[in-house]
Amino acid sequence: MVNPTSSHQQSLFDPSADNGDPIRQSVARAAERLAAALSIRFEEMAEREKRVRLHAEWDTLPNMPARLIWEALEPGAAPFFVVYKLMHEARSVLPKIYRAIAWELCSAQPQRFRLVTYREQLWSLLASGSLWPEDLSELTESDARRFILDTLIERSAGDWWYSREEDCRRDAEWIANRIVGNNQISLGLASLRSLQLSQSNALTAGNVILNIPENLEMLAGQIVSQAREGELPPLNELQNRLAGLAREIAGHRFRQGSINASLPFDLFTLEEDQRIRIVAMTRVKASRAEQEELRRRLIYLRFFAHYAFGEREPEDIVVTAAFYADKKTGHENWLPKKKPLFHPEEFWSFDDFWNYVAGRENGGQLVEEVTQQAAEKLRKQDWVTKLRKFVSEESKEEKKQ
């Protein structure tokens, strides 16, 4: 298993030192941001449920099941649906929230990271803009910050993490500081842009759709087939073959025969020693089909890291799958005869991942602290009283009709 505090990544912070600790400050920011996002979404959903109840045509047949459920839960139907829908939405965006918390912690450590970004941040928030990140390096820092801020605000509708302009402004400043004048990052992003199916719309939920060269697709298929038969090639062989393929194809436009596929990464870091680390998040309960897709994804990510960011030794690019929310390590295997698709070194446990992100031991406890601090802030808002008031106001509106 990979040790995130190896010689390449020493622990930089004393867990006992809280005063002025950038990590503790980032925990507080993340908690404040998460609580604010939930509160704003709570208000939006309450208002939407009120409109639904007052203006829906309840006598029409298509609404009959919804009406029956609603009537059965009266007088508390509206707040019940607000809570249910908010919990459902929170569950669906859980990976995004974890990615954003990880970025928040990493961004507080400029000593370790020359750049850190996550799936939604650069691809979704910048890649579809009128300017491309490689062009930002030619702008002044103030102009770049203004462009990034406008882009973040424009694309923040419905995004929990960007519900407040102050958060957009701080993130825009951090991104601009890292991109402006960084020729290596600009050239790398330009290389990936050149492979996009369409620079204007090749984005799906934060994933960039890239052309996958035929040779790479064949190699990925071969590796998956070998793994199914229990003959997964050694990790160093995989790394060297992908680095060699990237050198072979570098600088060439992919010819016909290539396929198009989304390339989702969850966390990307450029460390101070120039090592690139790419993390793909996974869950213990991933199905066999999802595991095979993850196997392909790790292959693609390693290839494109070599392709985009120049001549690098295989050991200078680290691609791992992280169990970011599960305390267990390894996918559940309901069919014992199925052969492993991954090497143990390609997995990070929950503690491995969060220790790396935090730069200290027991990094996973910081996620719990974010949760606890956010919950404390939300309890002070007294949602129960707000929901009761919401029901009371709704009843008054109905009596007026």
N, C-alpha and C positions, 0 to 999 in steps of 0.2 A: 504494500500500500504506500502511496506517496506521502512523504512527510512534509507538510506545508511549512515547517520551521527548520528546514535543512539549511545547509551552508548558503544556499541562494536566498533564503528568506529567514533572517534572524528575527526573533521577537523584538519589537522596537518600543514597547510600552510596558510600564509597570502597572499591573492591575490594581495595586493598592493606591495609586496616585490618581485621585479624581479631580483635584483642582487644576483647571486649565488643560485638562486632558482632551485633545481633539476628538478622540473616540467617544468619550462621554458626551461631549458637546454634540457630536453627530447623532448619538442615540436620542438625545433630547429633541434635536431637530426632526428626526424621523418620526418620533412619537407625536410631536406637535403637528407635523404634516399629515400623518395618518389620521389622527383624531379630527383635524379640520376637514379632511376629505370626506370622512364618514359622516360628519355632521352636516356638511353641505349636501351630500347625497341623501341623507335622511330627510332634510327639508324639501328637497326636490321631489322625492317619492311621496311624501305626505301630501304635497300640493297636487301631485298627479292623481293619487287615489281619490282625493276630494273631487276633482273634476270628473273622474270616471263615475263616481257614485251619483253625482248630481246631474250629469248630462247623458249618461248611457241610456239607451232605449231598452229598458228592462223587460218590456212586454214582447220583444221580438224573440223568435225561436232560437236563433244562433246564440243568444245570451242566456238561454234558459239554464244550462248547467252552472254557469258563473253566478247567476241570480240565486239559485238554490243554495249554493255554498255560502254566498254572501248573507242571505237571509238567515241561514242556520247559525251564523256566527254573530249576528246582530245582538247587542248594540256595539260590539267590539270588532266588527268585520274589517273596517278600514285600517285601524292600527295593526291588526293581525296581518293583513296583507302587506303593509309597509314593512314590518319586521321580517316577514317571510321573504319578500322580494330582495330586501337589503342583504339578508344572509345568503341568499342564492347568488346574488351578484358578487358579494365578497368572496365566496368560494370559487367562482369562475375566474376571478382576477387574481387569485392567490399567488401564482407564479410571478406575475408582474410586480406585485407588492414585494415579494422576496427579492426579486432582481433589483428593485429600486432601493431597498434597504441595504443590500450588499454594496451598491454603488455609493450610497450615502456614507457608509463606513470607509470604503476605499478612498473616496475623494478627500477624506480628512487626513490622508497620509501621503502628501506629495514627496516625502523622503523615499517612499517605496515605489511609487507609480508615476511614470512620466505621462501616462494616459490610462484612463479606465472608462469604459463605457458599457452599456448594456443594450439589450435588443431594441427596445422601443426608442431609446434616446437618440442615437445617431441615425439609424436607418429610417425609422418612422418620422422623426422630427426634423431631420435635415435632408435626407436623400431625395425627397420629392419637392424640395424648394426650387425657386427660380435660379438660385446659385448653387453650385456644388461645393462640398467641403474642400476640394482641392483648390477652388477659386478663393476660398476664405483666407488662405495663407498669403494672398496678395493684397488683402484689405488691411486697413489700420485696425488695431484692436477694438477701438470704439465702434467702428462701422461693422465689424464682424459681430460684436456683442449685440448691436442693434438688430442686425439681420437674424441672428439666432433667437433673440428674444421675441421678435415678431413671429418667427416660425413656430416657436414653442406655444405662444398664446393662440395662434391661429389653429393649431392642431390639438389644443388641450380640451376641447369639448368632450365631455364624458370620460376624461382621463382622471382618475382619482388623484394621481400624483401631481398633477398640474392644475389643481383647482384654484390656486391663489397666485396672483401675479408676482408677489414677492418671491415665491419659490421659483417661478420661471426666470425671474431676473437673476437670482443667485446662481442657478444652474447655467444660464446663458453666459454669465461672466466666467464660470469655471471652464466651460467648454471652449470659449474663445481664447482664454489664456493658454490652453493646451494645444490648440490647433494652429493659431496664428504663428507663422514662422517655423513651424515644424514640418520641414520638407519631407521627412521620411514618412510621416503619417499621411501627408497630403498625396504623395505619390502612391502609397499603398491603397488609399481610398480610390484614387483615380484608376488604378489597375482593376479594382473590383467593379467600378462603374462601367468600365469598358466591356465587361462581360454581362452586363444586365440586359435582359430581354428587351426592356423598354425603360429608359430613364425617367419617363414621366409617370408610369403607372405600375412598375414592376415591384410593388410592395404589397404584402398581404400580412396583416396583423404584426407588423414589425419585421417580417422576413423578406429579405431581398431575393428575388427570383433571378438566378444566374444560369448561364449556359454551362452545362456540365460536359466537358470534352468526352468523346467516345472512349478514349483509352482509360480515363478515370472511371467511367461508369462500368466498363468491363472489369477493371481491377476490383472495384467495390463489390460487384456481383461475385467475382471469383473468391474474394475473402469471405463473404457471407456464406457461400456454398461450402468452403473448406471448414468454416466454423461449425456448420450444421453437422458435418461428418466427424467432428472432434479433431480436426486437423488445422486449427487456427495457427497461422504462421507466428513465429516469435515476434515480440513487440519491436525489437530493434530492426528486424527485417521489414516490417510494415513501415516503420519510420523512414528507413533508407529508400525503399521503393517509391514512396510518395514524394520524398524530397527530390529523387532523381527524375520522376515524371514531371514535377513542377519545373525543374531546370530545362528539361527537354522541350516543354511547351512554352516557356517564358517568352514573352514578346510576340507570340503568334496569335492571330485571331483564330478562334475555333471554327473549323470547317463544318460543312453539313454532316449530319450524323450525330452531332451533339444533342443532348436533351436539355430541357429546362426544368429546374427544380428549385424550391425554396431552400434557403440556407440559413436556418435560424441558429444564432448563438445566444447564450444567455448572459455571459459576462466575458469581456475582453480586457486584458490588462497588458500594458507594455511596462515591464519592470525597469528599475533603475539600471540594472546590468544588461538591458536590451533584450532580455528574455520575454518572449510572447507567451501568454497563457490564455487559453480559451476554455471556458467551462460550459458544458451542456447540462442543464438540470434534468433530473429523472426522478421517478418515484419507484418505491419497492414493488408496487402492484402493477407495473407496466406489463402489458400482454406480450406474448412471444412476437407478434407482428410489430409491436412498438419497440421491442428490444432490437429486432433486426433493422428497423428504421434508424434507431439510435446508432447502431453499428455503422451503417452507411454514413450517417451524419458526422460521426467522428472522423471518418476517412475524408469526407469532403472538406471539413473544417481545417484539417491538417494540410491538405493539398493547397487550399486557397490562402492559408497563412504563408506558406512558402512562396506561392505564386505572386502574392501581392506585396510582400514585405522584403523581397530581395534574397540574396544568397545567405542562407543561414544553415548552421549545422542542425541536424535533426534534434539533438538534445536541447537546442535553444528555442524550440517550439514545443510547448506542453499542452496537450489536449486531453481533458478529463471529463468524465460524467460524474456529477455530484448528486448525492442524495440529500438535497437541501432541506427537506422537511421531515424526513424519516430517520429515526434513531437507529434503524437496522441498516446494514450494508449488504448489498447484493439483491438482485431481483428475486421475488418469490418464484419458485419453480414447482408448479403443480405436476409436471411430468418429469420425473427424475431421469428418464432416459435422454432427455434433451441435452445436447452438449452446450457448454458455455460459449458465448459469443464474444466475450471480452477477457482481457488479461486483468488480474487483480490490480496491477499498477494503473489501470485506466479508470479506476473508481476512486472517488473520494467519499468518505463517510460524512455524516452530518458534522461531526467535530472537525474533520480535516478541512472541510469547506469553510466553515465559519471561523476557525482558527486562522486560516489563510487570509480571509477577508479582514478580520480584526487585527491581525498581526500579533496575536497573543493567545495564550491558552484559555480554554473555556469561552471561546468566542460565541458559541451558541447561546450562552446566557444573556448576551447582549440583545439577541432577538426577543428573548423573554422580557427583558427590561423595556424594550420598545413597546411591547404589548401591554405591559403593566402600566407604564406611564401614559400611554394613549387611553387605556381604560379609565385611569384616574381622572384624566381630563374630561372624558365623556360623562363619567358619573356626576361630575360637578355641573354638567349641563342639564341633568335631570330629564332624560328622555321620557320617563314614565309620565311626568307631569305634562310634558309637551304633547304626548299622545292623548292624554285625557282631555287636555284643552282642545286638541284637534277634533276629538269626538264631540265635545260640547259645541264647538263652533259648527260642526257639520249638522248636528241635530237642529240648531237654530236656523240654519240655511234651509233645511228640509221643511221646517214648520212654516217658513215664509212662503213656500211654493203652494 
